[in-house]
């Protein structure tokens, strides 16, 4: 509960920070860093004995670049592919920061919209895989919405196994093909 | 049941008239990779061709290839024939008995007018020295090859008492890679032996799930041309088509009702794939499943009273049956692993082919619905899309070949296997059409 609340507050702060800097990249980055540093995320140590701070743990993914330019090749928004485990639509922990970054961006930019393309590997039947791809896209969409994006900003589309990025019948190809692509 | 008899047949391109070059890319090549030990020996004497112009279709060669392709017959090579009788009275039965031939087919093709022909043939039992059947079939030049398949059907049924399915068509999807990023998807129809392939739709976006109407005049399929799945119904003769299901979510897995008037389909407008029934005239639809799990791949039972479908409501995908008019779904796949999908029912509704996933990969299994037993028919690792032949004897499916996906067919008892490969590109998602009327 506390965690969720703090995230909402954080989102609001971050959104305001971005809204206030009218597209100036340098300022935007500065604003973010300031906002994040004020919260002391990821440290949880009080350097002033008179103040008690509460750390929210290592799983909090926000970093100073969380609201960066979506076109910045080094920013978190440049990660546009979420990979999945076999026969699973659970968003893996290693992609939570990516999804949170996109959610924060969408929350801060209500006019922005994305398409979520769900994909499956080639094993099993095509129609069932079409449904699995959609389930993955919807799982990402649900998380984005929980994290502040509005439902109308993300459209889920499934291509099933019809659009592999890697052609091959091996684990490596399968792992790369089980994915949701975020398309701005 | 051994792999003793491994026969390779290359169907000669010269059998195809005209446009051989244009069709060569699309021609499916059939190889029998496993036949039945003790396939029935049969002699098919080349049919006389009595017409003005040279033969465009070698009718008796098409018949011999069909029968050999079924794995149930072993036609004698033409070069080995001891004689070429044209009439019943010309037959020296002793010669044929000595060669171990059980049956003999003799016949001829006569031109009856400018573009009209008649195929006459007789099926003869060498042992009893009796004619089992004799037919005269009028046809046109254009339909000679199709009529030859019809002759194969009649011979097959006369001798084996099983309806033949040679004079049928298959629909399938081909994929040709243009470059690293782009592919061309084609929806094609060919005769059951891979000849006469024609493209009825071409797209840069994926195509899948072709499904025949019961009369064979229309195909329903899924196209991603709008950047999302949508269901179309296309008239095969005119090429005219109608987009019947589209919009948000999945619109896929069409299946015609036995009367051809409605479609079962998968839609996920409300965020979860369920089975819907759409009246094709009014476009009114009724939702048949409401479970939060994936429900898809619906197929009618032949009596039109039930549907079978894939659902992962129990964890992994399994096949369930549900009355069309509503009721509780009943699970049909038990004790056969945690992955069973994409059911195809036999024409009599007693058997069901499925994709069965296990440790060794995904294979085609056939479930006996009366005895509650199953048998795995194939042994590759990525087999999918099973489709019953309309005579219930064979199942066509997609498998992985050396150069990508190709088609294969297996007899329901697992004893006969064929491969149908494109010379270039991939071919997948076969759907075997109905018996032509």
Interface residues (C-beta under 8 A of the other chain):
Chain A: X87 X122 X123 X124 X125 X126 X127 X128 X130 X131 X132 X134 X135 X138 X155 X156 X157 X158 X159 X160 X162 X163 X169
Chain B: X206 X208 X209 X224 X227 X228 X229 X248 X249 X250 X252 X253 X266 X268 X271 X273 X294 X296 X297 X310 X312 X316 X317 X339 X341 X342 X355 X357 X361 X362 X381 X382 X384 X385 X400 X429
